């Protein structure tokens, strides 16, 4: 689709710069906000309505947060092609609501590497759910908007204001390409760390 209406979003960010301002704009635009952990806490403390991912999945965060977004009620809602009637029928059949936007930035592995953490401690800073959501959303840019960092918030707000709450395909494709580059660099940094540190 050319113009994507933004009605439902997941926000799960390490860098909380301008988070409450962006979330406030989304809430004012009647976007349903879904979130995790510290991001949800920050949004709720700003007095904004927000739903936890565990409410969406019907399953609690487990293993110290290692598993929280890896669930069909999250990824089905991200990966559905909204132009494909079969995909939309599958969502309806399984009671899965589609998402329109994913706002994710990754655990700061670079900071862990800089601190010279031992390998067991460092691997806890390897983000799994974040890159998975980023890649899934970027792949499905025809039906989704991926937001990989706070530097994009102002542009997205401008786009939504200009298009009555919708975001155009050109911006969605541009951010998808940037996201794949970012995730690739993140994985390369982790590969380098693992190759050069003792188990």
N, C-alpha and C positions, 0 to 999 in steps of 0.2 A: 504494500500500500504506500501511496505517496506521502500522505499526512497521517501520522499515528496519534490518536488521542491518548493522552497520559491520564489514566484513571487509577492505576494501582502500581505501587513501587516497593521494592525492597531496598532498605538502606543499611549497610553494614560496613563501617569505615574505621580504619585505624587513625587516619588523619581527620580530626574533627573540626578543622578550620572551616568557618562559615557554615557548619552543618545546620545549626538551629535557624539561621536566616533562610537557607535553602528549604529546609523541612517546613518552615512556616509558610513560605510561598506555595509549596506543594499543597499543604493543608488548606490554605486559602483558596487554592484552585480545585478543591474537592477531590484531591488524590488520596486514596487510601494508603496509609503508611504502614509497612510491615518491617520489623527490625529485630536485631539480636543484641544481647549483652549490653556493653557499655554504650553503644549507639542508641539503643532503645531507651536506656536510662537518661541519656542527654536530651533526647527528644521529649520524653515524658516530663522531665524537670523543666523544660521550656513551656509546659502547659499545653502541649500539642497531642492530639489523639494518635495513638500508635498501638499496633497489634504485634505480639511477639510471634516469631517464626514457629515456636512450639505450639501456639494456638492454631496456626495454619496446618502444621503437619500432624497435630494430635499426638506428638511424641516429644519428650523432654530433650534438652541438650544433654549429651552424655560424654563421658571420658574427658572431663575437664574442658568441654567445648570443642573437642576434636570432631565430633559429629553433631551437627545442628541443621545445616541446610541441605545435606545430601538426602533428598527425599522426593518421591514423585510429585507431591503436592507443591513443591518448589520448582523442580526442574521440568515437570510437565507444563506448569504455568509459564515457564520461560521459553521452552523449545517449541511450543505449538506454533505452527504457521497459521496466522489468522486469516490468510487468504485460502486456506485449504479446509473445505467443509468437513472432511473426514477427521482432521485434527480437532476441530472445534466440537464435533460430535463425540469424540473420545473424551475430551475434557468434561463435557456434560455428563457422559455416561459414568464417569468416575468421581464426579463432584469436585472437579479441580477448577479453580478460578484462574484465568490468565493474568499474567503480569504484563506491564507495558515498559517499565524502566527498572534497571538494576543499578544502584549506586554503591560501588564497592571499591575500596582501595586496600592493599594487601598488608599483612603483618610485616613489620619492618625488619626483614632478615638482614639488610645491610647494617643496621645498628647492632644486631647480634654478632655479625662477623667482625665489626669494628671493635667490639668489646673483647674479642678473642675468647668467646665462650667455648667450653669443651663441647664436643660433638653432640652428646646426648642432650645438653641444654639448648644448643643451637637448633637442633631439629624441631624443637617445640615451637620455634618461630617460623617454621615452614608452613605457609598457608596452603590448605587443600581446598576447602569450600569456596574461598574467595576466587582463586583462579578458575575453578570449575564453573562458578556462576558467570564470571567475566567471559570465559570462552564460549559458554552456551549462549549468552546474550549476544555476543559479537557475531557468532555464527548466524543467529536468527535476526540480523539487523533489519530485514524486511518487515519484521513484526515487533521489534523491540528497540529500545534505546539503552545503550550501555554508557555508564558514566564512570570512568576509571580514576577520577581525581577532582578535587575541589576547584581546580583552575577552570573547569568547564561550567560551573554553576551559573555564572552571569550570562553566558551565551545561551544556555538552555532556558533560563528565565526569559531572556529577550525573545527567543524563538517561540516559546509558549504564549507569551503576551501577543506577539505579532500574529499568531495563527490560532487564536481562540483555544488555547490549551493543547495544541497539537505540535508535533515535531516532524520536520521534513526528512525525507529519505536521504538527501545529500549529507546532512549532519550526522544522521545515524550511521551511514556507511563510513564517514570520516572517523568517527569515534570507534567504530569496530576495528578499523585498520590500526589505529593507535593502540587499542587494547591488545591485539595480538602481538604487536611489537613489545609492549610493556611486559606481558606475561612471558614472552620469549626471553627478554633480558633478565627477568626475575629468575627463571629456571636456569639460565646460564650462570648466574651468580651463585646459585645453590650448588650446581654441578661443580663449579670451581672450588667451592668451600669443601665439599665432600671429598674431592680428589686430593686436596692438600692438607687434610687433617686426619689424625689417627683415630681409629674407632675406639 
